[in-house]
Every structure is written in structure tokens, then in C-alpha cells.
Amino acid sequence: MDIIYTICFIKRQRNSIEEYLLLLRNNEPNQHKWNGVGGKIEPGETPLNSIQREILEETGLSVTSLTAHGIVTWQTGGMYLFTAESNEEVKIECDEGILEWKPFEWIMASSEDEVVSNILYYLPHLTKEAKQKEYACTYGENDRLLSVDIRDLALCN
């Protein structure tokens, strides 16, 4: 299995409400669903370099305080998982879709038709867990999420 993608959930506090910057994707995979920002690791890039580039390209933010949380995997691949914090204004649209700050409660109450299904399993852990984890997702027919196995993972940054 190749881990060739990165994803980041950028957080801010606004009026005591925890919000995350999400992207409503224009393209497959996960077209017309909200997700974090990120993308494919380019040749010669480290996961950290990749997510910094993707954040800058998609949001206009130059984020330096990134926290690695492990990996999200599925049958055929995976992605490195990061969080960051920012109170800066961001672009509203990019080539990948529309960006919008969404309250944590809205994300967790959303259906799998609105947000990418696996984030409902790992997003609650990202601010509470100090250890890096693997979120091993198993998908069935029509890319339906069947299960997420969460286990400790020892990764070097």
C-alpha cells in the first residue's frame, strides 16, 4: 500500500466555537463533499513539504505550526494526517473547490452525503490524542465505509 497523499484540518476559535476550514471538492474522489485540504505528494517532497505546499496553493495560508497525527489508510492507499491552527482570512475559492469555515458540531452532525465519511471517525481524536494513530478504513461496494480500525502508530516526523 502506498501512502501518497496528505490532508490537513486547519482549526480556529471564533466566539468560543471550534471551526475547521473545509473544502467542498469540485473533483473526484469525494466530489461535492466537504473535506480537509491536501493532495498528492510530488516526487522529492516529504509529507510535511507536501502539506505546506497544498495548504498554500488551496487556501493562500502559509502555515508553519503543523502537527502530524498519523495516517489514514484504505485497501489501496493512504494519506498523512495533519492539523494546523490559523485565524487568518483565506481564499473563498480555489481550483479544487470552495473553502468555508465549518463548526466542529456541524461536521460531526453531517451525513456521509455532505462530508467525507471517514473524517467523522478521526476528526474527534485529532485534538485529544497525543499519540499518532493509524485510522485503517475498510470500504465496500460503491465506496461505502464499512469500518475504521484505530490503532497506535509510531511515526517519525
C-alpha positions in Angstrom: 0.0 0.0 0.0 1.3 3.4 -1.0 0.8 6.4 1.2 0.9 9.2 -1.4 -1.5 11.8 -0.1 -1.6 14.4 2.7 -4.6 16.0 4.4 -4.8 18.8 6.9 -7.6 20.1 9.1 -7.0 23.8 9.9 -8.7 24.9 13.1 -9.6 28.3 14.5 -11.6 29.5 17.5 -14.3 32.0 16.7 -16.6 33.3 19.5 -15.8 30.2 21.6 -16.7 27.9 18.7 -14.2 25.5 17.3 -14.2 25.7 13.5 -12.3 23.8 10.8 -11.5 25.1 7.3 -13.1 22.6 4.8 -13.1 22.3 1.1 -16.2 21.4 -0.9 -14.4 19.4 -3.6 -15.1 20.0 -7.3 -13.4 16.8 -8.4 -13.3 13.1 -7.7 -12.5 11.5 -5.4 -15.2 12.7 -3.0 -16.7 15.2 -5.4 -19.3 17.5 -3.8 -18.3 16.6 -0.3 -16.6 18.6 2.4 -13.1 17.5 3.4 -9.8 18.9 4.7 -7.2 20.4 2.4 -4.4 18.4 0.9 -3.4 16.4 -2.1 -0.8 14.2 -3.7 2.8 14.2 -2.6 5.0 15.2 -5.5 8.3 13.5 -6.4 11.1 14.6 -4.0 8.7 16.0 -1.4 8.4 14.9 2.2 4.8 14.7 3.6 5.5 17.9 5.6 6.7 19.8 2.5 3.7 18.4 0.5 1.0 19.6 3.0 2.6 23.0 3.4 2.5 23.4 -0.4 -1.1 22.1 -0.7 -2.3 24.5 2.1 -0.6 27.5 0.4 -2.0 26.5 -3.0 -5.5 25.8 -1.9 -6.0 28.4 0.9 -3.4 31.1 0.5 -2.2 30.4 4.1 1.4 29.9 4.9 1.1 27.6 7.8 4.2 26.7 9.9 2.7 25.1 13.0 1.7 21.7 11.7 1.0 18.7 13.9 1.3 15.2 12.5 -1.4 12.8 13.7 -0.5 9.7 11.8 -2.1 8.2 8.7 -5.4 7.3 7.3 -5.3 4.1 5.2 -7.7 2.2 3.0 -7.4 -1.0 0.9 -5.3 0.6 -1.9 -3.6 3.6 -0.3 -3.4 6.2 2.3 -2.6 9.7 3.4 -0.6 11.5 6.1 -2.8 13.4 8.6 -2.1 16.8 9.9 -3.7 19.7 11.8 -2.8 23.3 12.0 -4.3 26.5 13.5 -4.9 29.8 11.8 -7.1 32.9 12.4 -6.1 34.4 9.0 -8.6 35.0 6.2 -8.5 32.6 3.4 -9.4 32.5 -0.3 -13.0 31.6 -0.8 -12.5 29.6 -4.0 -9.6 27.7 -5.5 -9.2 25.3 -8.4 -10.2 22.4 -6.1 -13.5 23.9 -4.9 -15.0 26.2 -2.3 -13.4 26.8 1.1 -15.5 27.5 4.2 -15.1 27.5 8.0 -17.4 24.9 9.5 -18.2 24.4 13.2 -17.0 21.1 14.6 -20.6 20.3 15.7 -21.8 20.8 12.1 -19.2 18.5 10.8 -20.0 15.7 13.3 -23.8 16.1 12.7 -23.3 15.9 8.9 -24.3 12.9 6.8 -21.9 10.9 4.6 -23.5 12.6 1.7 -22.2 16.0 3.0 -18.7 15.2 4.3 -16.2 12.6 3.5 -17.3 9.7 5.7 -14.0 8.7 7.3 -13.4 12.2 8.9 -16.4 11.6 11.2 -14.2 8.8 12.8 -10.9 10.5 13.1 -11.6 14.3 13.5 -12.7 13.9 17.2 -9.4 12.3 18.0 -7.1 15.0 16.5 -7.2 17.5 19.3 -7.5 14.9 22.1 -4.8 12.3 21.2 -1.1 13.0 21.7 -0.1 9.7 20.1 -0.1 9.2 16.4 -2.6 6.8 15.1 -3.5 4.7 12.0 -7.1 5.1 11.0 -7.5 1.9 8.9 -10.6 2.3 6.7 -12.4 -0.6 5.1 -14.7 0.2 2.2 -17.3 -2.0 0.5 -19.5 -1.7 -2.6 -20.0 1.8 -4.0 -17.2 3.1 -1.8 -19.3 2.7 1.3 -17.3 3.0 4.5 -17.7 -0.3 6.4 -15.4 0.2 9.4 -12.5 2.2 10.8 -9.9 0.4 12.9 -7.9 2.8 15.1 -4.5 1.7 16.4 -1.4 3.4 17.8 1.3 4.2 15.4 4.9 5.2 15.9 5.9 7.6 13.0 8.9 9.9 12.7 8.1 13.5 11.6 
